[in-house]
């Protein structure tokens, strides 16, 4: 039976998986979701001992059933290869009483590589399957990591162009250098004078602009997305939660069926939504704990049922989470509304017009699998220092937000062995470690010792090697002497004109 995808804002719209990947965003502005979430065809215990690539095929074929076995296995083998510096692709580390799922061993040392290394292959395969005759223009907003990972994935891929917008002064120096030194004849990078939410809103607006779509088509182009609004980004992320649970079974760290709480540092909500999808597929995940930094719009939502972006935008040391409009939350809202596309559309329109919306009590009751927490800047720094002093393990700022929230949640929910609540609460916690500490070297080292606060960021890279005992990743080493190739900047309200200029429309 074929699995079709529909829009969160129009349940009547049905497309195949390859069409959803190729289009990126639904024409009505909604996000594509599967008509029903698939389940794993075998028990998770049977995946223990399987490679990452084998696990990826088993999980992804449930979602992408219009890809042939040969097509999907080819995409997987091209994606998860020597670009990753660890054969396990997503290794697990136990530090203290917490498991860290290291998702930063790809080409750009952030978790976005886990999906963006395969998306170009899925997309070009989808284009062939659907006889697309136009050049695909990947239009992407980034809060620091998606942009570089997308550029690295799509650089010089035939039949594609990629244009990335990032907030000037809203990313780390390493993140910016990774983007502005990116090679590729088909790559363009633009710094906007604004924040990530403005970049993301500008991109979404261009996707909805039918007049622009017509102009693009006349010049032989069509838009698609590498952001997590694209289902081709979300599905590969489900894989590593399935893989992590199977590995913990293999290592004897979990018993079959034992619940595992998952803590995810969250900005655009895609990474934690992937964990929810894994749970719905049959992985024994307990609580899904959404960790926010001081831009705690998601924490407030899970506490109150009201999503309100009308607040101060805070620039933090975890910039990939400096987001007030969490796009992927729409997919969860659609599910907890009982897959009511009209209600979802009304709530999303309220967010656009008023900057806020409130879900019903019934919808809120369906969110009990989730919990929210947040860490202040001071708590984030303290967590980095504490984890290092207690275990010798160095984590980045985003991972530290999750580790701090994990610690607080664990303390708040610790209870006697014989209480009913304890039977429902897993004692095992997995933190999604979303970036290498090398990506945020100054913030990390300053948290460990304030003496590093006055040093120049790039000069601290070698110091981090000594402190962490982990060799500097090639992805960082290669940008130190790389030539700046991209210097284009624009105001947030000039993104459309900038795209047309790049494409010579």
Helices and strands as residue ranges (DSSP letters): E 5-7, E 10-15, H 17-23, E 32-34, G 44-47, H 52-63, H 69-79, E 92-95, E 98-102, H 113-129, E 135-142, H 146-154, E 160-167, H 173-180, E 187-193, H 196-208, H 210-218, E 221-224, H 231-250, E 260-265, H 270-281, E 285-292, H 297-304, E 306-308, G 319-321, H 329-336, H 341-354, E 356-358, H 361-365, E 370-374, H 377-391, H 397-412, H 420-424, E 428-433, G 437-440, H 441-448, G 450-454, G 457-460, H 461-468, H 474-477, E 489-491, G 492-494, H 495-502
